Amino acid sequence: MSLIIVIGIGLILTAIFHFIGVYAGAKKVVWIMLVLMWAGSINIAMSEVKPSGYTYIEKIKGQDAVVDAMIKEAMPKMSLYELLRIKQKVAQLHPKK
């Protein structure tokens, strides 16, 4: 799933929660919840990966020039989003049989 699709789904869910809040008369509570939800999800996506993620990167390093370029661009501190992009690219280039 690409990032644009995930953001699109998030925006649709935000609109749905907004209209539920308007209907229930709890607009402020719903918007506070939505802001906290978006801030938390962005924080998780941009946080650094665990050491096991770096061992995976070392394992796939050298298999493909495109993946190596993505790894070099993401280093020295790799975010979770960058790791997921690299994993997706590896899956595209080397599909399991």
N, CA, C and O atoms as a GROMACS GRO file, in nm:
protein
  388
    1MET      N    1   0.085  -0.117   0.000
    1MET     CA    2   0.000   0.000   0.000
    1MET      C    3   0.090   0.124   0.000
    1MET      O    4   0.183   0.133   0.080
    2SER      N    5   0.062   0.216  -0.087
    2SER     CA    6   0.146   0.335  -0.095
    2SER      C    7   0.104   0.436   0.012
    2SER      O    8  -0.004   0.427   0.071
    3LEU      N    9   0.193   0.531   0.035
    3LEU     CA   10   0.168   0.632   0.136
    3LEU      C   11   0.047   0.718   0.100
    3LEU      O   12  -0.027   0.761   0.189
    4ILE      N   13   0.026   0.745  -0.027
    4ILE     CA   14  -0.088   0.828  -0.069
    4ILE      C   15  -0.220   0.759  -0.038
    4ILE      O   16  -0.316   0.824   0.004
    5ILE      N   17  -0.225   0.628  -0.056
    5ILE     CA   18  -0.348   0.554  -0.024
    5ILE      C   19  -0.373   0.558   0.126
    5ILE      O   20  -0.487   0.577   0.169
    6VAL      N   21  -0.268   0.539   0.206
    6VAL     CA   22  -0.284   0.542   0.352
    6VAL      C   23  -0.330   0.679   0.399
    6VAL      O   24  -0.418   0.689   0.484
    7ILE      N   25  -0.270   0.785   0.345
    7ILE     CA   26  -0.312   0.920   0.383
    7ILE      C   27  -0.455   0.947   0.338
    7ILE      O   28  -0.532   1.010   0.411
    8GLY      N   29  -0.492   0.900   0.219
    8GLY     CA   30  -0.630   0.914   0.171
    8GLY      C   31  -0.729   0.847   0.264
    8GLY      O   32  -0.833   0.904   0.297
    9ILE      N   33  -0.698   0.725   0.307
    9ILE     CA   34  -0.785   0.653   0.401
    9ILE      C   35  -0.794   0.730   0.533
    9ILE      O   36  -0.901   0.741   0.593
   10GLY      N   37  -0.679   0.783   0.578
   10GLY     CA   38  -0.678   0.862   0.702
   10GLY      C   39  -0.764   0.986   0.692
   10GLY      O   40  -0.835   1.022   0.786
   11LEU      N   41  -0.759   1.053   0.577
   11LEU     CA   42  -0.842   1.173   0.558
   11LEU      C   43  -0.991   1.139   0.554
   11LEU      O   44  -1.074   1.212   0.607
   12ILE      N   45  -1.023   1.028   0.491
   12ILE     CA   46  -1.164   0.985   0.487
   12ILE      C   47  -1.213   0.952   0.627
   12ILE      O   48  -1.323   0.991   0.666
   13LEU      N   49  -1.130   0.880   0.705
   13LEU     CA   50  -1.169   0.848   0.842
   13LEU      C   51  -1.180   0.975   0.927
   13LEU      O   52  -1.266   0.984   1.015
   14THR      N   53  -1.093   1.073   0.901
   14THR     CA   54  -1.101   1.200   0.973
   14THR      C   55  -1.233   1.270   0.945
   14THR      O   56  -1.297   1.322   1.037
   15ALA      N   57  -1.275   1.272   0.819
   15ALA     CA   58  -1.403   1.334   0.783
   15ALA      C   59  -1.520   1.261   0.848
   15ALA      O   60  -1.614   1.324   0.897
   16ILE      N   61  -1.514   1.128   0.849
   16ILE     CA   62  -1.621   1.050   0.912
   16ILE      C   63  -1.630   1.081   1.061
   16ILE      O   64  -1.739   1.105   1.113
   17PHE      N   65  -1.513   1.081   1.130
   17PHE     CA   66  -1.514   1.112   1.273
   17PHE      C   67  -1.562   1.255   1.298
   17PHE      O   68  -1.630   1.280   1.398
   18HIS      N   69  -1.530   1.348   1.209
   18HIS     CA   70  -1.575   1.485   1.224
   18HIS      C   71  -1.728   1.492   1.219
   18HIS      O   72  -1.790   1.556   1.303
   19PHE      N   73  -1.787   1.425   1.121
   19PHE     CA   74  -1.933   1.430   1.109
   19PHE      C   75  -2.002   1.356   1.223
   19PHE      O   76  -2.112   1.394   1.264
   20ILE      N   77  -1.940   1.251   1.274
   20ILE     CA   78  -1.994   1.184   1.393
   20ILE      C   79  -1.990   1.280   1.511
   20ILE      O   80  -2.085   1.286   1.590
   21GLY      N   81  -1.878   1.355   1.525
   21GLY     CA   82  -1.867   1.452   1.633
   21GLY      C   83  -1.968   1.565   1.621
   21GLY      O   84  -2.023   1.610   1.721
   22VAL      N   85  -1.992   1.611   1.498
   22VAL     CA   86  -2.092   1.716   1.477
   22VAL      C   87  -2.231   1.663   1.514
   22VAL      O   88  -2.308   1.733   1.580
   23TYR      N   89  -2.262   1.541   1.473
   23TYR     CA   90  -2.392   1.483   1.502
   23TYR      C   91  -2.410   1.462   1.652
   23TYR      O   92  -2.518   1.485   1.706
   24ALA      N   93  -2.303   1.417   1.720
   24ALA     CA   94  -2.313   1.391   1.863
   24ALA      C   95  -2.297   1.517   1.947
   24ALA      O   96  -2.322   1.515   2.068
   25GLY      N   97  -2.257   1.628   1.885
   25GLY     CA   98  -2.239   1.752   1.958
   25GLY      C   99  -2.109   1.758   2.035
   25GLY      O  100  -2.098   1.833   2.132
   26ALA      N  101  -2.011   1.680   1.995
   26ALA     CA  102  -1.883   1.674   2.065
   26ALA      C  103  -1.770   1.712   1.970
   26ALA      O  104  -1.670   1.640   1.960
   27LYS      N  105  -1.785   1.825   1.902
   27LYS     CA  106  -1.686   1.864   1.800
   27LYS      C  107  -1.546   1.882   1.859
   27LYS      O  108  -1.449   1.833   1.802
   28LYS      N  109  -1.535   1.950   1.972
   28LYS     CA  110  -1.404   1.977   2.029
   28LYS      C  111  -1.334   1.847   2.071
   28LYS      O  112  -1.214   1.831   2.046
   29VAL      N  113  -1.404   1.757   2.132
   29VAL     CA  114  -1.346   1.631   2.178
   29VAL      C  115  -1.299   1.548   2.058
   29VAL      O  116  -1.192   1.489   2.062
   30VAL      N  117  -1.380   1.544   1.954
   30VAL     CA  118  -1.343   1.466   1.836
   30VAL      C  119  -1.221   1.526   1.769
   30VAL      O  120  -1.132   1.452   1.727
   31TRP      N  121  -1.214   1.659   1.757
   31TRP     CA  122  -1.098   1.720   1.692
   31TRP      C  123  -0.972   1.702   1.774
   31TRP      O  124  -0.864   1.683   1.718
   32ILE      N  125  -0.983   1.709   1.906
   32ILE     CA  126  -0.866   1.682   1.991
   32ILE      C  127  -0.820   1.538   1.971
   32ILE      O  128  -0.700   1.513   1.961
   33MET      N  129  -0.914   1.445   1.965
   33MET     CA  130  -0.880   1.305   1.943
   33MET      C  131  -0.814   1.286   1.807
   33MET      O  132  -0.715   1.213   1.797
   34LEU      N  133  -0.865   1.351   1.704
   34LEU     CA  134  -0.809   1.338   1.569
   34LEU      C  135  -0.668   1.396   1.562
   34LEU      O  136  -0.580   1.337   1.500
   35VAL      N  137  -0.646   1.510   1.625
   35VAL     CA  138  -0.512   1.570   1.625
   35VAL      C  139  -0.413   1.478   1.696
   35VAL      O  140  -0.302   1.458   1.648
   36LEU      N  141  -0.453   1.424   1.810
   36LEU     CA  142  -0.365   1.332   1.883
   36LEU      C  143  -0.339   1.204   1.803
   36LEU      O  144  -0.228   1.151   1.804
   37MET      N  145  -0.441   1.155   1.734
   37MET     CA  146  -0.426   1.034   1.654
   37MET      C  147  -0.327   1.058   1.538
   37MET      O  148  -0.239   0.975   1.515
   38TRP      N  149  -0.342   1.169   1.466
   38TRP     CA  150  -0.250   1.200   1.355
   38TRP      C  151  -0.109   1.225   1.407
   38TRP      O  152  -0.013   1.178   1.346
   39ALA      N  153  -0.095   1.297   1.518
   39ALA     CA  154   0.038   1.325   1.573
   39ALA      C  155   0.106   1.195   1.616
   39ALA      O  156   0.226   1.177   1.592
   40GLY      N  157   0.032   1.106   1.678
   40GLY     CA  158   0.088   0.978   1.720
   40GLY      C  159   0.130   0.891   1.603
   40GLY      O  160   0.237   0.830   1.606
   41SER      N  161   0.048   0.886   1.500
   41SER     CA  162   0.082   0.802   1.385
   41SER      C  163   0.201   0.857   1.308
   41SER      O  164   0.284   0.780   1.259
   42ILE      N  165   0.212   0.989   1.297
   42ILE     CA  166   0.328   1.049   1.231
   42ILE      C  167   0.454   1.025   1.315
   42ILE      O  168   0.561   0.997   1.260
   43ASN      N  169   0.441   1.035   1.447
   43ASN     CA  170   0.555   1.010   1.535
   43ASN      C  171   0.604   0.865   1.521
   43ASN      O  172   0.725   0.842   1.515
   44ILE      N  173   0.513   0.770   1.514
   44ILE     CA  174   0.551   0.630   1.498
   44ILE      C  175   0.619   0.607   1.364
   44ILE      O  176   0.720   0.537   1.357
   45ALA      N  177   0.565   0.665   1.258
   45ALA     CA  178   0.621   0.645   1.125
   45ALA      C  179   0.760   0.706   1.110
   45ALA      O  180   0.842   0.655   1.034
   46MET      N  181   0.787   0.814   1.181
   46MET     CA  182   0.916   0.881   1.168
   46MET      C  183   1.017   0.839   1.274
   46MET      O  184   1.131   0.886   1.271
   47SER      N  185   0.979   0.752   1.367
   47SER     CA  186   1.073   0.708   1.469
   47SER      C  187   1.177   0.613   1.411
   47SER      O  188   1.154   0.551   1.306
   48GLU      N  189   1.289   0.601   1.479
   48GLU     CA  190   1.398   0.517   1.429
   48GLU      C  191   1.363   0.370   1.450
   48GLU      O  192   1.297   0.333   1.547
   49VAL      N  193   1.409   0.287   1.356
   49VAL     CA  194   1.381   0.144   1.363
   49VAL      C  195   1.463   0.080   1.474
   49VAL      O  196   1.563   0.136   1.520
   50LYS      N  197   1.421  -0.038   1.516
   50LYS     CA  198   1.491  -0.114   1.619
   50LYS      C  199   1.616  -0.178   1.559
   50LYS      O  200   1.628  -0.185   1.436
   51PRO      N  201   1.708  -0.223   1.642
   51PRO     CA  202   1.830  -0.286   1.590
   51PRO      C  203   1.805  -0.406   1.497
   51PRO      O  204   1.886  -0.433   1.409
   52SER      N  205   1.695  -0.477   1.516
   52SER     CA  206   1.665  -0.590   1.427
   52SER      C  207   1.639  -0.541   1.284
   52SER      O  208   1.664  -0.615   1.188
   53GLY      N  209   1.590  -0.419   1.268
   53GLY     CA  210   1.571  -0.362   1.134
   53GLY      C  211   1.704  -0.339   1.064
   53GLY      O  212   1.715  -0.357   0.943
   54TYR      N  213   1.803  -0.300   1.140
   54TYR     CA  214   1.936  -0.278   1.082
   54TYR      C  215   2.001  -0.410   1.042
   54TYR      O  216   2.077  -0.415   0.945
   55THR      N  217   1.972  -0.518   1.116
   55THR     CA  218   2.027  -0.649   1.076
   55THR      C  219   1.962  -0.695   0.946
   55THR      O  220   2.028  -0.757   0.862
   56TYR      N  221   1.834  -0.666   0.928
   56TYR     CA  222   1.766  -0.697   0.801
   56TYR      C  223   1.830  -0.619   0.687
   56TYR      O  224   1.852  -0.674   0.578
   57ILE      N  225   1.861  -0.492   0.711
   57ILE     CA  226   1.923  -0.408   0.608
   57ILE      C  227   2.060  -0.465   0.570
   57ILE      O  228   2.094  -0.469   0.452
   58GLU      N  229   2.138  -0.508   0.669
   58GLU     CA  230   2.268  -0.566   0.639
   58GLU      C  231   2.255  -0.694   0.558
   58GLU      O  232   2.340  -0.725   0.475
   59LYS      N  233   2.147  -0.769   0.583
   59LYS     CA  234   2.125  -0.895   0.511
   59LYS      C  235   2.092  -0.872   0.364
   59LYS      O  236   2.135  -0.950   0.279
   60ILE      N  237   2.017  -0.767   0.332
   60ILE     CA  238   1.976  -0.744   0.193
   60ILE      C  239   2.072  -0.653   0.117
   60ILE      O  240   2.059  -0.636  -0.004
   61LYS      N  241   2.168  -0.594   0.188
   61LYS     CA  242   2.263  -0.504   0.124
   61LYS      C  243   2.344  -0.580   0.020
   61LYS      O  244   2.391  -0.691   0.045
   62GLY      N  245   2.360  -0.520  -0.098
   62GLY     CA  246   2.441  -0.578  -0.204
   62GLY      C  247   2.364  -0.664  -0.302
   62GLY      O  248   2.423  -0.715  -0.397
   63GLN      N  249   2.233  -0.681  -0.282
   63GLN     CA  250   2.154  -0.763  -0.374
   63GLN      C  251   2.112  -0.687  -0.499
   63GLN      O  252   2.103  -0.745  -0.607
   64ASP      N  253   2.088  -0.558  -0.484
   64ASP     CA  254   2.039  -0.479  -0.597
   64ASP      C  255   2.088  -0.336  -0.582
   64ASP      O  256   2.094  -0.283  -0.471
   65ALA      N  257   2.124  -0.272  -0.693
   65ALA     CA  258   2.177  -0.135  -0.690
   65ALA      C  259   2.071  -0.033  -0.646
   65ALA      O  260   2.104   0.063  -0.576
   66VAL      N  261   1.947  -0.054  -0.686
   66VAL     CA  262   1.839   0.039  -0.648
   66VAL      C  263   1.817   0.036  -0.498
   66VAL      O  264   1.802   0.139  -0.433
   67VAL      N  265   1.814  -0.084  -0.443
   67VAL     CA  266   1.794  -0.100  -0.298
   67VAL      C  267   1.913  -0.043  -0.222
   67VAL      O  268   1.896   0.021  -0.118
   68ASP      N  269   2.033  -0.066  -0.273
   68ASP     CA  270   2.153  -0.011  -0.207
   68ASP      C  271   2.150   0.142  -0.206
   68ASP      O  272   2.191   0.203  -0.107
   69ALA      N  273   2.102   0.203  -0.314
   69ALA     CA  274   2.091   0.349  -0.318
   69ALA      C  275   1.989   0.399  -0.215
   69ALA      O  276   2.010   0.501  -0.149
   70MET      N  277   1.878   0.326  -0.202
   70MET     CA  278   1.777   0.364  -0.103
   70MET      C  279   1.833   0.351   0.039
   70MET      O  280   1.805   0.434   0.125
   71ILE      N  281   1.911   0.246   0.064
   71ILE     CA  282   1.971   0.225   0.196
   71ILE      C  283   2.070   0.336   0.226
   71ILE      O  284   2.072   0.390   0.337
   72LYS      N  285   2.153   0.370   0.128
   72LYS     CA  286   2.253   0.475   0.148
   72LYS      C  287   2.186   0.609   0.177
   72LYS      O  288   2.234   0.687   0.260
   73GLU      N  289   2.076   0.636   0.109
   73GLU     CA  290   2.001   0.761   0.130
   73GLU      C  291   1.940   0.766   0.270
   73GLU      O  292   1.934   0.872   0.331
   74ALA      N  293   1.894   0.651   0.321
   74ALA     CA  294   1.823   0.646   0.449
   74ALA      C  295   1.918   0.645   0.570
   74ALA      O  296   1.876   0.680   0.680
   75MET      N  297   2.039   0.606   0.551
   75MET     CA  298   2.133   0.594   0.663
   75MET      C  299   2.181   0.730   0.708
   75MET      O  300   2.171   0.823   0.628
   76PRO      N  301   2.231   0.751   0.827
   76PRO     CA  302   2.266   0.659   0.933
   76PRO      C  303   2.151   0.625   1.026
   76PRO      O  304   2.153   0.519   1.089
   77LYS      N  305   2.052   0.712   1.038
   77LYS     CA  306   1.936   0.680   1.122
   77LYS      C  307   1.817   0.659   1.030
   77LYS      O  308   1.772   0.752   0.963
   78MET      N  309   1.767   0.538   1.027
   78MET     CA  310   1.659   0.502   0.936
   78MET      C  311   1.525   0.506   1.010
   78MET      O  312   1.511   0.451   1.119
   79SER      N  313   1.426   0.570   0.947
   79SER     CA  314   1.293   0.574   1.007
   79SER      C  315   1.215   0.449   0.966
   79SER      O  316   1.252   0.378   0.873
   80LEU      N  317   1.108   0.424   1.037
   80LEU     CA  318   1.024   0.309   1.009
   80LEU      C  319   0.965   0.318   0.868
   80LEU      O  320   0.955   0.217   0.799
   81TYR      N  321   0.927   0.438   0.826
   81TYR     CA  322   0.873   0.457   0.691
   81TYR      C  323   0.976   0.421   0.585
   81TYR      O  324   0.942   0.357   0.485
   82GLU      N  325   1.101   0.462   0.606
   82GLU     CA  326   1.206   0.430   0.508
   82GLU      C  327   1.231   0.280   0.502
   82GLU      O  328   1.252   0.225   0.394
   83LEU      N  329   1.229   0.213   0.617
   83LEU     CA  330   1.247   0.068   0.619
   83LEU      C  331   1.134  -0.002   0.544
   83LEU      O  332   1.159  -0.097   0.470
   84LEU      N  333   1.013   0.044   0.562
   84LEU     CA  334   0.900  -0.016   0.491
   84LEU      C  335   0.911   0.007   0.340
   84LEU      O  336   0.876  -0.082   0.262
   85ARG      N  337   0.958   0.126   0.299
   85ARG     CA  338   0.980   0.152   0.155
   85ARG      C  339   1.084   0.057   0.098
   85ARG      O  340   1.066   0.006  -0.013
   86ILE      N  341   1.190   0.035   0.171
   86ILE     CA  342   1.296  -0.055   0.124
   86ILE      C  343   1.244  -0.198   0.115
   86ILE      O  344   1.271  -0.268   0.018
   87LYS      N  345   1.169  -0.242   0.216
   87LYS     CA  346   1.112  -0.377   0.213
   87LYS      C  347   1.017  -0.394   0.095
   87LYS      O  348   1.016  -0.499   0.031
   88GLN      N  349   0.938  -0.292   0.066
   88GLN     CA  350   0.845  -0.298  -0.047
   88GLN      C  351   0.921  -0.307  -0.178
   88GLN      O  352   0.881  -0.381  -0.268
   89LYS      N  353   1.030  -0.233  -0.191
   89LYS     CA  354   1.109  -0.236  -0.313
   89LYS      C  355   1.175  -0.372  -0.331
   89LYS      O  356   1.181  -0.424  -0.443
   90VAL      N  357   1.224  -0.432  -0.223
   90VAL     CA  358   1.284  -0.566  -0.230
   90VAL      C  359   1.179  -0.666  -0.273
   90VAL      O  360   1.207  -0.755  -0.354
   91ALA      N  361   1.057  -0.654  -0.220
   91ALA     CA  362   0.949  -0.746  -0.258
   91ALA      C  363   0.912  -0.730  -0.406
   91ALA      O  364   0.879  -0.829  -0.472
   92GLN      N  365   0.919  -0.608  -0.458
   92GLN     CA  366   0.890  -0.586  -0.600
   92GLN      C  367   0.999  -0.645  -0.689
   92GLN      O  368   0.970  -0.706  -0.792
   93LEU      N  369   1.125  -0.627  -0.648
   93LEU     CA  370   1.235  -0.672  -0.730
   93LEU      C  371   1.259  -0.822  -0.722
   93LEU      O  372   1.302  -0.884  -0.820
   94HIS      N  373   1.230  -0.880  -0.607
   94HIS     CA  374   1.256  -1.023  -0.586
   94HIS      C  375   1.130  -1.089  -0.529
   94HIS      O  376   1.127  -1.121  -0.411
   95PRO      N  377   1.026  -1.108  -0.611
   95PRO     CA  378   0.902  -1.170  -0.559
   95PRO      C  379   0.927  -1.314  -0.518
   95PRO      O  380   1.006  -1.386  -0.579
   96LYS      N  381   0.857  -1.355  -0.412
   96LYS     CA  382   0.868  -1.494  -0.367
   96LYS      C  383   0.795  -1.585  -0.463
   96LYS      O  384   0.690  -1.550  -0.517
   97LYS      N  385   0.851  -1.701  -0.483
   97LYS     CA  386   0.793  -1.795  -0.581
   97LYS      C  387   0.704  -1.894  -0.514
   97LYS      O  388   0.647  -1.980  -0.580
   0.00000   0.00000   0.00000
